[in-house]
Amino acid sequence: MKFERLIKLIREEKVSLFIGSGFSLKAGAPSSNELCKAIISQIDNDLQRQEHKSDKLSEITNYFVEEICSGSRNSLIELLKKKFDFPITNLEDHQALAKIPHFHKIFTTNYDTLLEDSYEKHYCQVIRKDADCAYLDKKTPVSIFKIHGDFINQDYVVITSKDYDNYFRHNQNQLMWNEVKSTFLKEHILFIGYGLEDDNIMDIIRNISKTINKNQKDMFLIAPGFNEHKIGVLRSMKVQYHDATAAEFLTELTQELRNNIWSDFKNHKISTETFTRFCNLHDIEPTVAIQAEKENKIVQYKSKDGKELKHDINLTISKKYKEIIDSMDFEKYGVIIKNSPFPTIPLLKISNEDLVDFSLRVNDILIKDKVQSVMLAPVVKSTTLTLRIPARSFLEQINVKSYSLRKGKRAFTFECNIYKIDLTAEMQNLDDINSGLNISAKITFNEVYTNNNDAIKWIDILCAFFSREDIYINEWSDEPINRKLVKKKEDAMYSTLYGKFKTFYENIKQIELISGTPFTTYHNYNDQAFLNSFIIVSYLKHEPLDIESPNGVDITAEDYFTDDYLNVAKNKEKIVAFTTVSYDKGFVLNDKTFVIPNALLILAPSTVTIIKKSSNKKIKLTIHCEAKTYKAIYTDDPDRERMRLIESKE
């Protein structure tokens, strides 16, 4: 790796930056030569212009101030401010640097504000003069020291040779200079955007080296195309040179940080703040656990601000999985893992011992964690289909999820409010698209549902399917999907069952309309709820209910019966029998209890089958109703209902 040692030090947050004017050239900032030409153009005398056309920036600015402007800096500053009001063309390098939270101190000799503008305002602080040093906030992650000032505080701009002399020899901005020297003692230094023609940076290196002798840390300089002479000068100043552009270096550095940030944090090489910041800049929100004696832990990670996470997995597995991977047959080789992210979909599971190599990148950050296994899932596609049942005037759109089980066979899941249909469709002949489909389905009803009108609507699909009515899916075919299906003996049974479901939902709607109060909870169909719904409708509508009784009904009555009645009984004449049933408990439907005290049962035709005398001179009769159904009136006053029926009969 080209920058191996330098990047290792940066990964450990041990490097501070020095940024020069070359770093801003790509963004459109003026070069030193452009500034020199602009200043010379302001000199009226041709001889003077010719004499100073080869001056360095510090020399021509000093001459312009002292000789042309009689010591006044105003014209120079105004000229420079105009030159630095330039259209920005390319901020890639500045933006790339701002996404590297490992640099906490940045010193710059640049007058532009591109660097600080690339960071969020709360994330960095700018120091332009000594007075600003007093307000340094150690909690702010990045401090940018503008050691030559900028045009926000133009009195502190360092640009002429006299300014440099005051800076180094007369202790101007001494507090900031002390910060520079302290950083050279404690941190390794990286120079970017400088050339050897930059006398100011060479003077800085020489002055610091003279002050701290051999105690400075490593120094690195990155710039393209230095010749051997320039490299030799750097070597003599103990500066390690790398022949590269800032963009090349930042690209390689960023990738190395992505490759190592996870392990660097786990191994305590970087702070929690730096790790979190780097992840956040890649739209990842980590949750961590700091452990002083052990590796730090990344408990979990999720997307930042709801943005989608991009996962890239590279793995090498043992040869025994070749047939499985080649076929991608989830039906044959897949297993259902209930606690997985896809608890209802078959997964191909590859255990840790069969992983020859494995890497996972999340938003391009390499996650270096051991894995117990890798599970491969089929791609689940979501779509909307249009269902049409002409016989029922049914036309609705339905959300469908599907995935491939194997070549020629797909699984579909239809969510229909009250139930879910898991359906598989397999082509009968892979070589003939018109050969037809083999379809099988599993229907799972939800225990509760939310909308009873939707329940009435969606049950029609099942009623129509098992009644063999034409069902169309517009996006699939112009032919009914169930036309070629073989009829099964269970179809009639399911048609009857789902007809009862629909009646149940319709009963619930009647109850809500009559009572004027909707249910707050809807429990799905069961036999008891089905019966209760009929009973409640009968009670609310004051209408008799037909009760099925395949084996008839027997009741026993004991009373002082008249001779006329006994003669009827003895002659086996047909009679109408009334009996009242009282209820201690109410009838529960959808978590609501309906209090219905009595039911008047009307048993006809009936005959007396047994006549017995009791010890108290009463007669005990056993009456049998032979009808397969009888009527029941659920009422508060069964006697009144009985008299009303008798009177109407008469």
C-alpha positions as CSV (number, residue, x, y, z in Angstrom):
1,M,0.0,0.0,0.0
2,K,1.4,3.4,-1.1
3,F,0.6,5.3,2.1
4,E,0.8,2.4,4.6
5,R,2.5,4.0,7.6
6,L,0.7,7.4,7.1
7,I,-2.7,5.8,6.9
8,K,-2.0,3.6,9.9
9,L,-1.3,6.7,12.0
10,I,-4.4,8.5,10.7
11,R,-6.5,5.4,11.5
12,E,-5.3,5.8,15.1
13,E,-6.2,9.6,15.1
14,K,-2.6,10.6,15.5
15,V,-2.2,13.0,12.6
16,S,-2.9,16.7,12.2
17,L,-3.2,18.5,8.8
18,F,-1.5,21.4,7.2
19,I,-3.5,22.6,4.2
20,G,-2.0,24.8,1.5
21,S,-3.3,26.8,-1.4
22,G,-2.8,23.9,-3.9
23,F,-5.7,22.2,-2.1
24,S,-8.2,24.8,-3.3
25,L,-7.0,25.2,-6.9
26,K,-9.4,22.5,-8.2
27,A,-12.3,24.4,-6.6
28,G,-11.4,27.6,-8.6
29,A,-9.3,29.5,-6.1
30,P,-6.6,31.7,-7.6
31,S,-3.0,30.5,-7.7
32,S,0.0,32.4,-6.4
33,N,1.0,33.2,-10.0
34,E,-2.5,34.6,-10.7
35,L,-2.3,36.8,-7.6
36,C,1.1,38.0,-8.5
37,K,0.0,39.0,-12.0
38,A,-3.1,40.8,-10.7
39,I,-0.9,42.8,-8.3
40,I,1.7,43.7,-10.9
41,S,-1.1,44.8,-13.2
42,Q,-1.9,47.5,-10.7
43,I,1.6,49.1,-11.0
44,D,1.5,51.9,-13.6
45,N,5.3,52.1,-14.2
46,D,6.4,49.8,-17.0
47,L,10.0,49.6,-15.6
48,Q,8.7,48.6,-12.1
49,R,6.4,46.0,-13.5
50,Q,9.3,44.5,-15.5
51,E,11.6,44.6,-12.5
52,H,9.2,42.7,-10.2
53,K,7.5,40.3,-12.7
54,S,9.4,37.3,-11.2
55,D,8.8,38.2,-7.5
56,K,7.2,35.7,-5.2
57,L,3.9,36.5,-3.7
58,S,5.3,37.7,-0.4
59,E,7.8,39.9,-2.2
60,I,5.4,41.5,-4.7
61,T,2.8,42.1,-2.0
62,N,5.4,43.7,0.2
63,Y,6.7,46.0,-2.6
64,F,3.1,46.9,-3.6
65,V,2.2,47.9,0.0
66,E,5.5,49.7,0.9
67,E,6.5,51.4,-2.3
68,I,3.3,51.8,-4.4
69,C,0.8,52.4,-1.6
70,S,3.1,54.1,0.9
71,G,2.6,51.5,3.6
72,S,-1.2,51.2,3.2
73,R,-2.7,47.7,2.9
74,N,-6.2,48.8,1.8
75,S,-5.7,48.5,-1.9
76,L,-3.9,45.1,-1.6
77,I,-6.7,43.7,0.7
78,E,-9.4,45.0,-1.6
79,L,-7.7,43.4,-4.6
80,L,-7.2,40.1,-2.9
81,K,-10.8,40.0,-1.6
82,K,-12.0,40.4,-5.2
83,K,-9.8,37.6,-6.4
84,F,-11.0,35.3,-3.7
85,D,-14.6,36.0,-4.6
86,F,-14.4,33.3,-7.2
87,P,-17.1,30.9,-8.6
88,I,-16.6,27.4,-7.0
89,T,-16.0,24.7,-9.6
90,N,-15.2,21.5,-7.7
91,L,-15.3,20.8,-4.0
92,E,-14.7,17.0,-4.2
93,D,-11.4,17.2,-2.2
94,H,-12.9,19.4,0.5
95,Q,-16.0,17.3,0.8
96,A,-13.9,14.1,1.0
97,L,-11.8,15.6,3.8
98,A,-14.8,16.7,5.7
99,K,-16.0,13.0,5.7
100,I,-12.9,11.9,7.6
101,P,-13.5,12.5,11.3
102,H,-10.0,11.2,12.3
103,F,-8.4,14.7,11.8
104,H,-9.1,17.0,14.8
105,K,-6.7,19.8,14.2
106,I,-6.3,21.4,10.7
107,F,-3.8,24.3,10.2
108,T,-4.2,26.2,6.9
109,T,-2.4,29.1,5.2
110,N,-5.3,29.5,2.8
111,Y,-7.4,32.7,2.8
112,D,-10.5,31.1,1.3
113,T,-13.3,29.6,3.5
114,L,-13.9,26.4,1.5
115,L,-12.5,24.2,4.2
116,E,-14.7,25.4,7.1
117,D,-17.7,25.6,4.8
118,S,-17.4,21.9,4.0
119,Y,-18.1,21.0,7.7
120,E,-21.4,21.4,9.5
121,K,-21.2,24.6,11.6
122,H,-21.6,22.8,14.9
123,Y,-18.8,20.3,14.1
124,C,-15.9,22.7,13.6
125,Q,-14.5,25.9,15.1
126,V,-12.3,28.4,13.3
127,I,-9.4,30.2,14.9
128,R,-8.1,33.2,13.0
129,K,-6.2,35.2,15.6
130,D,-4.8,34.9,19.2
131,A,-8.0,36.1,20.8
132,D,-9.9,33.2,19.3
133,C,-7.6,30.7,21.1
134,A,-9.1,31.8,24.4
135,Y,-12.5,30.5,23.3
136,L,-11.3,27.0,22.1
137,D,-13.9,24.4,22.9
138,K,-12.3,21.0,23.5
139,K,-15.7,19.3,22.9
140,T,-15.8,20.6,19.3
141,P,-14.4,17.7,17.1
142,V,-12.5,19.8,14.6
143,S,-10.5,23.0,15.1
144,I,-9.3,24.9,12.0
145,F,-6.4,27.3,12.6
146,K,-6.1,29.9,9.8
147,I,-2.5,30.8,10.7
148,H,-2.4,33.4,7.9
149,G,-5.9,34.7,8.7
150,D,-8.6,35.5,6.1
151,F,-10.6,38.4,5.0
152,I,-13.1,38.2,7.8
153,N,-10.4,39.7,10.0
154,Q,-8.3,41.5,7.3
155,D,-6.0,43.3,9.8
156,Y,-4.6,39.8,10.7
157,V,-4.0,38.6,7.1
158,V,-0.3,37.5,6.7
159,I,0.8,37.8,3.1
160,T,3.7,40.2,2.7
161,S,7.3,39.4,3.6
162,K,7.0,42.0,6.4
163,D,4.0,40.1,7.7
164,Y,6.0,36.8,7.7
165,D,8.9,38.6,9.5
166,N,6.5,39.8,12.2
167,Y,4.9,36.4,12.4
168,F,8.2,34.5,13.1
169,R,10.5,37.1,14.7
170,H,8.1,39.4,16.6
171,N,5.7,36.9,18.0
172,Q,2.6,38.1,16.3
173,N,-0.3,35.7,17.2
174,Q,2.0,34.0,19.7
175,L,-0.8,31.8,21.2
176,M,-1.6,30.4,17.8
177,W,2.1,29.8,17.1
178,N,2.4,28.0,20.4
179,E,-0.5,25.8,19.3
180,V,1.4,24.9,16.1
181,K,4.5,24.0,18.0
182,S,2.6,22.0,20.5
183,T,0.9,20.0,17.8
184,F,4.2,19.2,16.1
185,L,5.4,17.8,19.4
186,K,2.3,15.7,20.0
187,E,1.0,14.8,16.6
188,H,2.3,13.5,13.3
189,I,1.9,16.2,10.6
190,L,0.6,15.8,7.0
191,F,1.1,18.6,4.5
192,I,-1.3,18.7,1.5
193,G,-1.5,21.5,-1.1
194,Y,2.1,22.8,-0.8
195,G,5.1,23.0,-3.1
196,L,8.6,23.9,-2.4
197,E,7.9,27.4,-3.9
198,D,5.8,28.0,-0.8
199,D,8.4,29.7,1.3
200,N,6.0,30.2,4.2
201,I,5.5,26.5,4.8
202,M,9.3,25.9,4.5
203,D,9.8,28.7,7.1
204,I,7.3,27.1,9.4
205,I,9.0,23.7,9.2
206,R,12.5,25.3,9.7
207,N,11.3,27.4,12.7
208,I,9.6,24.5,14.4
209,S,12.5,22.1,13.8
210,K,14.8,24.8,15.3
211,T,12.6,25.2,18.3
212,I,11.9,21.6,19.2
213,N,15.1,20.1,17.8
214,K,14.6,16.3,17.1
215,N,11.5,15.9,19.2
216,Q,8.9,16.4,16.4
217,K,6.8,13.5,15.2
218,D,6.8,12.2,11.7
219,M,6.1,14.7,8.9
220,F,4.6,13.8,5.5
221,L,4.0,15.8,2.4
222,I,1.7,14.8,-0.4
223,A,2.1,16.6,-3.8
224,P,2.5,15.4,-7.4
225,G,5.6,15.5,-9.5
226,F,8.4,16.7,-7.2
227,N,11.9,16.3,-8.8
228,E,14.8,14.7,-7.0
229,H,16.2,18.0,-5.8
230,K,12.9,18.9,-4.1
231,I,12.7,15.5,-2.6
232,G,16.2,15.8,-1.3
233,V,15.3,19.2,0.4
234,L,12.3,17.5,2.0
235,R,14.4,14.6,3.2
236,S,16.9,17.0,4.8
237,M,14.1,18.5,6.7
238,K,12.9,15.0,7.8
239,V,9.7,15.2,5.7
240,Q,8.5,12.0,4.0
241,Y,7.4,12.7,0.5
242,H,4.5,10.9,-1.4
243,D,4.1,11.6,-5.1
244,A,0.3,11.8,-5.4
245,T,-2.5,14.3,-5.7
246,A,-4.8,15.1,-2.8
247,A,-7.7,13.3,-4.5
248,E,-5.6,10.1,-5.0
249,F,-4.6,10.1,-1.3
250,L,-8.1,10.9,0.0
251,T,-9.6,8.2,-2.1
252,E,-7.2,5.5,-0.8
253,L,-7.5,6.8,2.8
254,T,-11.3,6.8,2.7
255,Q,-11.3,3.2,1.4
256,E,-8.8,2.0,4.0
257,L,-10.9,3.7,6.8
258,R,-14.0,1.9,5.4
259,N,-12.1,-1.4,5.5
260,N,-10.8,-1.0,9.0
261,I,-13.1,1.4,11.0
262,W,-15.1,-1.5,12.5
263,S,-12.0,-3.4,13.8
264,D,-10.3,-0.2,14.8
265,F,-13.2,0.7,17.1
266,K,-13.5,-2.8,18.5
267,N,-9.7,-2.8,19.3
268,H,-9.9,0.7,21.1
269,K,-7.8,2.4,18.4
270,I,-10.3,5.2,17.8
271,S,-12.8,7.1,20.0
272,T,-16.5,6.3,20.0
273,E,-17.2,9.7,18.7
274,T,-15.0,9.2,15.6
275,F,-16.5,5.8,14.9
276,T,-20.1,7.0,15.3
277,R,-19.3,10.1,13.1
278,F,-17.8,8.0,10.3
279,C,-20.8,5.6,10.4
280,N,-23.2,8.5,10.4
281,L,-21.5,10.0,7.3
282,H,-22.2,6.7,5.6
283,D,-25.9,6.8,6.7
284,I,-25.4,4.2,9.4
285,E,-26.6,4.6,13.1
286,P,-24.6,2.2,15.3
287,T,-25.4,1.2,18.9
288,V,-22.2,0.4,20.8
289,A,-21.1,-1.0,24.1
290,I,-17.8,0.2,25.6
291,Q,-15.7,-2.4,27.4
292,A,-12.5,-1.3,29.0
293,E,-10.9,-4.8,29.4
294,K,-12.4,-6.4,26.3
295,E,-13.1,-5.5,22.7
296,N,-15.7,-2.8,22.3
297,K,-19.0,-4.2,20.9
298,I,-21.2,-3.0,18.1
299,V,-24.5,-4.1,19.5
300,Q,-26.5,-3.3,16.4
301,Y,-26.7,-0.9,13.5
302,K,-29.6,0.6,11.6
303,S,-30.1,3.1,8.8
304,K,-29.7,6.8,9.7
305,D,-32.8,9.0,9.1
306,G,-34.6,6.1,7.5
307,K,-32.3,5.9,4.5
308,E,-32.0,2.5,2.9
309,L,-28.9,0.4,3.8
310,K,-27.0,-1.2,1.0
311,H,-25.6,-4.6,1.9
312,D,-22.9,-6.2,-0.2
313,I,-21.8,-9.8,0.7
314,N,-18.8,-11.6,-0.7
315,L,-18.3,-15.2,0.3
316,T,-16.4,-18.3,-0.8
317,I,-18.0,-21.6,0.2
318,S,-17.0,-25.2,0.1
319,K,-17.6,-27.3,-3.0
320,K,-20.4,-29.4,-1.6
321,Y,-22.7,-26.4,-2.0
322,K,-22.1,-26.2,-5.8
323,E,-25.3,-28.1,-6.8
324,I,-27.4,-26.2,-4.3
325,I,-26.2,-22.8,-5.4
326,D,-26.4,-23.6,-9.1
327,S,-30.0,-24.8,-8.8
328,M,-31.2,-22.2,-6.3
329,D,-33.9,-24.7,-5.5
330,F,-35.3,-23.3,-2.3
331,E,-38.1,-25.9,-2.3
332,K,-35.7,-28.8,-2.1
333,Y,-32.8,-27.4,-0.1
334,G,-34.5,-24.6,1.8
335,V,-35.4,-24.7,5.5
336,I,-37.9,-22.5,7.4
337,I,-36.2,-20.7,10.3
338,K,-38.8,-19.1,12.5
339,N,-36.6,-16.6,14.3
340,S,-35.0,-15.4,11.0
341,P,-36.0,-12.1,9.3
342,F,-38.0,-14.2,6.8
343,P,-39.9,-16.7,9.1
344,T,-42.2,-18.0,6.4
345,I,-39.8,-18.3,3.5
346,P,-37.5,-21.3,2.9
347,L,-33.8,-20.2,3.2
348,L,-30.6,-21.8,2.1
349,K,-28.4,-22.0,5.2
350,I,-24.6,-22.1,5.0
351,S,-22.9,-22.9,8.3
352,N,-19.7,-21.2,9.5
353,E,-17.5,-24.3,8.9
354,D,-18.5,-24.2,5.2
355,L,-17.5,-20.6,4.8
356,V,-14.0,-20.5,3.3
357,D,-14.1,-16.7,3.2
358,F,-16.7,-14.1,4.1
359,S,-17.1,-10.3,4.1
360,L,-20.0,-8.0,4.6
361,R,-20.1,-4.4,3.6
362,V,-22.9,-2.0,4.7
363,N,-22.9,1.2,2.8
364,D,-19.3,0.3,1.8
365,I,-18.1,-0.1,5.4
366,L,-16.5,-3.5,6.0
367,I,-18.0,-5.2,9.0
368,K,-15.4,-7.6,10.4
369,D,-17.4,-9.8,12.6
370,K,-17.5,-13.6,12.9
371,V,-20.7,-15.1,11.5
372,Q,-22.4,-18.3,12.7
373,S,-24.1,-18.9,9.4
374,V,-25.2,-17.2,6.1
375,M,-28.7,-17.6,5.0
376,L,-29.7,-17.0,1.4
377,A,-33.3,-16.0,0.7
378,P,-35.1,-15.7,-2.6
379,V,-35.8,-12.1,-3.8
380,V,-39.3,-11.1,-2.7
381,K,-41.1,-9.0,-5.2
382,S,-44.1,-6.8,-4.4
383,T,-46.7,-6.0,-7.0
384,T,-50.4,-5.0,-7.3
385,L,-52.8,-7.3,-9.2
386,T,-56.4,-6.6,-10.4
387,L,-59.0,-9.3,-9.5
388,R,-62.2,-9.5,-11.4
389,I,-65.2,-11.7,-10.7
390,P,-68.0,-10.8,-13.2
391,A,-70.7,-12.9,-11.5
392,R,-70.3,-10.9,-8.3
393,S,-69.6,-7.5,-9.8
394,F,-66.2,-7.7,-8.0
395,L,-63.3,-5.6,-9.2
396,E,-60.5,-4.9,-6.7
397,Q,-56.7,-4.4,-6.6
398,I,-54.8,-6.6,-4.3
399,N,-51.2,-6.4,-3.0
400,V,-49.1,-9.5,-3.8
401,K,-45.7,-10.7,-2.7
402,S,-44.0,-13.4,-4.7
403,Y,-40.7,-15.3,-4.8
404,S,-39.1,-18.1,-6.8
405,L,-39.1,-21.6,-5.2
406,R,-37.2,-23.0,-8.1
407,K,-37.2,-22.7,-11.9
408,G,-40.8,-22.8,-13.2
409,K,-42.4,-22.6,-9.7
410,R,-43.2,-19.4,-7.7
411,A,-44.9,-18.7,-4.4
412,F,-47.4,-15.9,-4.0
413,T,-48.8,-14.3,-0.9
414,F,-52.1,-12.4,-1.1
415,E,-53.1,-10.2,1.9
416,C,-56.8,-9.8,2.0
417,N,-57.7,-8.1,5.2
418,I,-59.4,-11.1,6.9
419,Y,-57.1,-13.8,5.6
420,K,-53.9,-14.5,3.8
421,I,-53.5,-16.8,0.8
422,D,-50.2,-18.6,0.3
423,L,-50.3,-19.9,-3.2
424,T,-47.8,-21.8,-5.4
425,A,-48.0,-21.9,-9.2
426,E,-46.0,-24.4,-11.2
427,M,-45.8,-24.6,-15.0
428,Q,-46.8,-28.1,-16.1
429,N,-44.3,-28.0,-18.9
430,L,-41.3,-25.6,-18.8
431,D,-40.9,-25.7,-22.6
432,D,-44.5,-24.8,-23.3
433,I,-45.7,-21.6,-21.7
434,N,-49.3,-22.4,-22.6
435,S,-49.3,-25.9,-21.0
436,G,-51.1,-24.6,-17.9
437,L,-50.4,-24.3,-14.2
438,N,-50.6,-26.5,-11.2
439,I,-51.9,-24.3,-8.4
440,S,-52.1,-25.1,-4.7
441,A,-53.2,-22.8,-1.9
442,K,-53.2,-22.5,1.8
443,I,-55.7,-20.1,3.4
444,T,-55.0,-18.6,6.9
445,F,-57.6,-16.5,8.5
446,N,-56.6,-13.7,10.9
447,E,-58.0,-14.1,14.4
448,V,-59.1,-10.5,14.3
449,Y,-59.8,-8.0,11.5
450,T,-60.3,-4.3,11.3
451,N,-63.1,-3.6,8.8
452,N,-66.3,-5.6,8.5
453,N,-67.3,-4.1,5.1
454,D,-63.9,-5.3,3.7
455,A,-64.6,-8.7,5.2
456,I,-67.9,-9.0,3.3
457,K,-66.0,-7.9,0.2
458,W,-62.9,-10.2,0.3
459,I,-64.8,-13.4,1.3
460,D,-66.3,-13.2,-2.1
461,I,-63.0,-14.4,-3.6
462,L,-63.1,-17.7,-1.7
463,C,-66.8,-18.1,-2.3
464,A,-66.4,-17.6,-6.0
465,F,-63.2,-19.8,-6.2
466,F,-64.8,-22.9,-4.6
467,S,-68.1,-22.3,-6.4
468,R,-66.1,-22.5,-9.7
469,E,-67.1,-19.0,-10.8
470,D,-64.8,-17.3,-13.3
471,I,-62.0,-15.4,-11.6
472,Y,-59.7,-13.2,-13.7
473,I,-56.3,-11.6,-12.8
474,N,-56.1,-8.9,-15.5
475,E,-52.3,-8.7,-15.4
476,W,-51.8,-12.4,-15.9
477,S,-54.2,-13.7,-18.5
478,D,-57.4,-13.0,-20.4
479,E,-58.7,-16.4,-19.3
480,P,-60.1,-17.2,-15.9
481,I,-57.3,-18.5,-13.6
482,N,-59.4,-21.4,-12.3
483,R,-60.9,-22.6,-15.6
484,K,-58.4,-25.4,-16.1
485,L,-58.3,-26.5,-12.5
486,V,-59.6,-30.0,-11.7
487,K,-62.7,-30.1,-9.6
488,K,-62.2,-31.7,-6.2
489,K,-64.8,-33.3,-3.9
490,E,-63.9,-30.8,-1.1
491,D,-65.0,-27.9,-3.3
492,A,-68.6,-28.1,-2.3
493,M,-67.7,-28.4,1.4
494,Y,-65.5,-25.2,1.2
495,S,-68.2,-23.4,-0.9
496,T,-70.7,-24.0,1.9
497,L,-68.2,-23.1,4.7
498,Y,-67.2,-19.8,3.1
499,G,-70.8,-19.0,2.4
500,K,-71.3,-19.3,6.2
501,F,-68.4,-16.9,6.7
502,K,-70.1,-14.3,4.4
503,T,-73.4,-14.7,6.2
504,F,-71.6,-14.2,9.5
505,Y,-70.1,-10.9,8.3
506,E,-73.5,-9.8,7.0
507,N,-75.1,-10.6,10.4
508,I,-72.5,-8.4,12.1
509,K,-73.3,-5.6,9.7
510,Q,-77.1,-6.0,10.5
511,I,-76.4,-5.9,14.2
512,E,-74.4,-2.7,13.9
513,L,-77.1,-1.0,11.7
514,I,-80.0,-2.0,14.0
515,S,-78.2,-1.2,17.3
516,G,-76.6,2.0,15.8
517,T,-73.3,1.1,17.4
518,P,-70.3,-0.4,15.6
519,F,-68.1,-3.0,17.2
520,T,-64.7,-1.8,18.3
521,T,-63.2,-5.3,17.8
522,Y,-63.9,-7.9,15.1
523,H,-63.1,-11.6,15.9
524,N,-63.2,-13.9,12.9
525,Y,-65.6,-16.7,12.2
526,N,-66.1,-19.7,14.5
527,D,-69.2,-21.9,14.9
528,Q,-70.2,-20.4,18.3
529,A,-69.9,-16.8,17.1
530,F,-71.8,-17.8,13.9
531,L,-74.7,-19.1,16.0
532,N,-74.6,-16.1,18.4
533,S,-74.8,-13.7,15.5
534,F,-78.1,-15.3,14.4
535,I,-79.5,-15.2,17.9
536,I,-78.6,-11.5,18.3
537,V,-80.1,-10.5,14.9
538,S,-83.3,-12.5,15.8
539,Y,-83.6,-10.7,19.1
540,L,-83.0,-7.2,17.7
541,K,-85.4,-7.7,14.7
542,H,-88.1,-9.5,16.8
543,E,-88.1,-12.3,14.2
544,P,-88.2,-16.1,14.8
545,L,-85.0,-18.0,14.1
546,D,-85.0,-21.4,12.5
547,I,-82.9,-23.9,14.5
548,E,-81.6,-27.1,12.9
549,S,-82.4,-30.3,14.8
550,P,-81.7,-33.3,12.6
551,N,-82.8,-35.8,15.3
552,G,-85.9,-33.9,16.5
553,V,-86.5,-32.5,20.0
554,D,-87.8,-34.2,23.1
555,I,-89.2,-32.1,26.0
556,T,-90.9,-33.1,29.3
557,A,-93.8,-31.3,30.9
558,E,-95.6,-31.9,34.2
559,D,-99.0,-30.3,35.1
560,Y,-102.7,-30.8,35.9
561,F,-103.7,-31.5,32.3
562,T,-107.4,-31.5,31.3
563,D,-109.1,-34.6,30.0
564,D,-109.5,-33.0,26.6
565,Y,-105.8,-32.5,26.3
566,L,-105.1,-36.0,27.6
567,N,-107.4,-37.4,24.9
568,V,-105.5,-35.5,22.2
569,A,-102.3,-36.9,23.6
570,K,-103.5,-40.5,23.8
571,N,-104.8,-40.3,20.2
572,K,-101.3,-39.2,19.0
573,E,-102.8,-36.1,17.4
574,K,-100.4,-33.5,16.1
575,I,-99.9,-30.5,18.4
576,V,-97.8,-27.3,18.7
577,A,-95.7,-27.3,21.8
578,F,-94.3,-24.1,23.4
579,T,-91.4,-24.1,25.9
580,T,-89.3,-21.3,27.4
581,V,-85.6,-21.4,27.9
582,S,-84.0,-18.9,30.3
583,Y,-80.4,-17.7,30.0
584,D,-78.3,-16.7,33.0
585,K,-75.4,-15.5,30.8
586,G,-75.5,-13.1,27.8
587,F,-74.4,-13.9,24.3
588,V,-70.9,-12.7,23.5
589,L,-69.9,-11.4,20.0
590,N,-66.8,-9.4,19.3
591,D,-66.1,-8.8,23.0
592,K,-69.5,-7.3,23.5
593,T,-72.2,-9.1,25.6
594,F,-75.8,-9.0,24.6
595,V,-78.3,-9.7,27.4
596,I,-81.1,-11.9,26.1
597,P,-83.2,-13.3,29.0
598,N,-85.3,-15.9,27.2
599,A,-86.1,-17.9,24.1
600,L,-89.6,-19.2,23.3
601,L,-89.2,-22.5,21.4
602,I,-92.0,-23.4,19.0
603,L,-92.0,-27.1,18.3
604,A,-94.4,-28.2,15.5
605,P,-95.5,-30.7,14.6
606,S,-95.2,-32.6,17.9
607,T,-96.8,-35.7,19.5
608,V,-97.0,-37.0,23.0
609,T,-94.9,-40.1,23.3
610,I,-95.2,-40.9,27.0
611,I,-97.9,-40.2,29.6
612,K,-97.2,-40.9,33.3
613,K,-99.0,-40.1,36.5
614,S,-97.0,-38.4,39.2
615,S,-97.4,-38.9,42.9
616,N,-98.8,-35.5,43.4
617,K,-101.7,-36.2,41.0
618,K,-100.0,-34.3,38.2
619,I,-99.5,-35.8,34.8
620,K,-96.0,-36.0,33.3
621,L,-95.8,-35.9,29.5
622,T,-92.9,-36.5,27.1
623,I,-93.4,-34.6,23.9
624,H,-91.4,-35.3,20.7
625,C,-91.0,-32.8,17.8
626,E,-90.2,-34.7,14.7
627,A,-89.4,-31.7,12.5
628,K,-85.8,-31.2,11.3
629,T,-86.0,-27.5,12.3
630,Y,-87.9,-25.6,14.8
631,K,-88.4,-21.9,15.5
632,A,-87.1,-19.9,18.4
633,I,-88.1,-16.4,19.4
634,Y,-85.5,-14.6,21.6
635,T,-87.4,-12.2,23.8
636,D,-87.7,-10.4,27.1
637,D,-91.3,-11.6,27.5
638,P,-91.9,-15.1,26.3
639,D,-95.5,-15.3,27.7
640,R,-96.5,-12.3,25.6
641,E,-95.0,-13.8,22.5
642,R,-96.8,-17.1,23.1
643,M,-100.2,-15.5,23.5
644,R,-99.6,-13.4,20.4
645,L,-98.9,-16.6,18.4
646,I,-101.9,-18.4,19.9
647,E,-104.2,-15.5,19.1
648,S,-102.9,-15.1,15.6
649,K,-103.5,-18.9,15.1
650,E,-107.0,-18.6,16.2
